[in-house]
Structure formats: C-alpha cells, structure tokens
Amino acid sequence: MRRVPMPAWICQQCGTTFFKRTSKNLPPYKFCSRTCMGDSLRGRVFSPETLKRMSLSKIGKRMGSKSPRWKGGRHIRYERVRKDGTRNAYFRITCTIRKNGRLIPTRRLEHRMIMEQKLGRPLKQPEVVHHINCNPLDNRPENLMLFPNSRAHLDYHLKLENVTSFNLESRILRINSSRRATITR
C-alpha cells in the first residue's frame, strides 16, 4: 500500500513547519497547535457589541426546547421498588437555572417545584413534600403537604396508620422502642 506524503504547513503564530494530513473539504491549517491558535487570538480587542453577540450566540443555543433531542421536558423517574413490587414514581421537569451568568440545564422533581410556587420561596433541603392521597404522580397543589424534615414526615405516617405493627405478606414487621424494625413470622 502506497503512503501519501503529508503536506507541510507553516504556523502563522510561531513560524514553525508542521506536517498534518488534510481533507479535501477542510480549509488549510493555520496553526501548529491549540496553544498557538489561542496566542493568536489573545490581545485582540472586540467591541462591546461584538462581545455581546458572541456570548449570546453560544449560551442556550441547543438547550431545552431548542435541542434536537427534546421530548417535552417532563418524564417519570422511578425512585425505588417497594417490598410488594410497586414502584414510587415521580415526575421530573427539565429546566434551566442561571448560575454565575450561565444557563445550566438541570432536572427537578415536579412536586417540589409546585410546592415552591405555592409557598413563594425555594424549599430548604431537609423539607419533605408529602402527597396526601399517596399517589406520587398526582401533583395538584391541594394534594401536597410540606413537612420540615423526614422525621416529622415519618411521625405523620405512623399517626396516620395509628399502629406500630402491620402485616406484610404473612410477615409481621414490629418497630421496637429503639426504633429498630424486626421481622417475625
């Protein structure tokens, strides 16, 4: 097999000769490395209008609904599988947040966003949003309830059931005074 000789190029920044293969569709190489390319751009003075156009052309161009892979922004996230085989499923919303002047795509749980809108403030990390009808896909504001932490949420469930032992498929789960669960037959 015959090898095609590589063409020689001269770097516009440092003046060294370098060898690289090129495609018919690509323009000729101007720089020997990214460092030389960056050095050539360093020190250029752009007008404020040009700088603004350059930053706006890149930020958020292919994010969210402008992305070719956009599927609506709302999907179900399966959180965990219970012992009886059912799954806790929650809706997640794709949204963008502004951080340090940049738009960052992120996904957030829909019921937490709805509770934030209802309260008019962002939720603190330990706060727990409870679904009153126990359907995690029903995110109506009147179906959501806020607890300050997971301990208060657990106490609410224990008061709701009003029992400290319950039957799980012929096994009895008892909660001791030390809050340890033991399974007995």
N, C-alpha and C positions, 0 to 999 in steps of 0.2 A: 504494500500500500504506500502510495506516494504522499509525503508530508508537504503541506502547503506552507511556504515560509511566512512567518509573522511580519506584518508591516512595522516599520519603525515610526514612532511619533515623537514629537518634541514638546515637553511640558511648557505651557505658557507662563507658569509661575516661576519655576526654578531653572528651566532651560535644559534639564537632563533629557537624554534619549531613553525611551522605554518601548517595549515591544508588547503589543496586545493584538489579538485577533479581533476583527470587527465583522459585523453583519452588513449585508447589502442595504438593509433598511435603516441602520443606525447612522447618525452623523459621526464624523471622525472624532477621536478622543482629543481633548484639550489639556487634560491634567494627568499626571502620573499617579496621583493618589487623592484620597478624600481630604487629606491634610492640605495639599496644595490648592485644591478647589476651595476649601474654607478660607485659606490665607488670601486667595484672590478676591473673595467676597468681603473679607474683613476690611474695615476702613471706608467702605462705600457709604455715601450719605444719601439717604432716601428722604423724600418729602413726607410730611405727616400724612398727607392724603394717600400716598403710595403705601406707607406702612399700615395704615388702617385697612386699605383694600387687600393687602397681603394677608393680614391676620384674619379678616372676615372671610376670605376665600377658603381658608383651611378649617376654621372652627365650625364644627357641627355640620360639615358638608354631607357626610354619609352616615349620620347618626339618626337613630329613631325612625320616624316615618319616612325619612329620605333615603334610608338604606334599601338596597335591592332585596335584602333578605327579610324585610319587615313582614310580620304576620299578625299585626294588630296590637301587640304590646301587652296582652293580658293572657296569662297561661296558668295552668294548675300546677302547683308544686306539691308533690307527695312528701309529707314530712316524716311520718312513721307508720308502722303497721302495728296494730294492737294485737293482743293475745287471741282475740276472737276472729282475727283475719281481716277486720275492717281497717280502712286507712284514714288517717287525718289528712285531708287535702285542703290547701289554702290557695287562693288566687294571688298571683304576684303581678305587679304592674311594672312595665318598663318606663322609666322616666329619666330625666337628666337633672343633675344638680350643678350649681355653679360653685366651683371651688378654686380659689386663687386665680380668678379671672378666666378659668377654663370651664367648658361644659363637659361633665363626666357622665357617661351613661351608667345607670345603676338599676337594680330591681328591688322593689319594696313590696312588703305584704300589704294587700289592699285594705284589710280591716284596720290596720294601724294608720294608714293614710286617711281613711274615713273618720276615725276617732280624732285624729289631729285636726281635721277640718271642723268637726263638731265642737271641739274644745277651743279652737282658735289658737293653739300653741303646739309646738313639737312635743312628742311624747318623750319622757325620760326612759333610759334603757331598762331599769327594773320594772317599769309599769307593764301590766299584762292586760290585754284586751280579751274579754270573755264573750262568747256567743251564747245568748240567753236560751235559744231553742236547741243548742248543741249541734247545729248544722254549720260547719265552718265555711261553707260556700254561700251562706245567707249573710251578706254584709250590709243589710239595711241599717241605718243609724239607730233606729229604735230597737234593733236586735243586739246591739253591742253594749257592753258594760265594762268599765275600767276599774282595775284593782291596782293599788300602789306597788305591790310586789307579788311574787309567786306564792309566798306563804299565805297571804290573805286570800288568794285565789283558791288554794287548796282547802283552807278552812271553810270557804263558802261551799265548795263541793261536798265536804264532809257534813256540813249542816244541812245541805240540800238533801242528801241521802238519809241523814239522821240515823245512820247506822255505822258502826266501825268495822263490821264484818259483812261480807257479801259473797254470794256463790258464783264461781266461775267454772262452768262445765264440770260439775261434780267435785270441784276442789273448793275449799273454803279459805279465803285469804283473811287473816286476822291481823290487825295492827296492834302491836303491844304498846304498853305505856312508854317504852323507849322509842316509839315511832319506827320500829323495825317490822317489816312485813314477813310473816312466816306462812308457808303453805302447808296445810294439813289435809289429810284425806278423810 
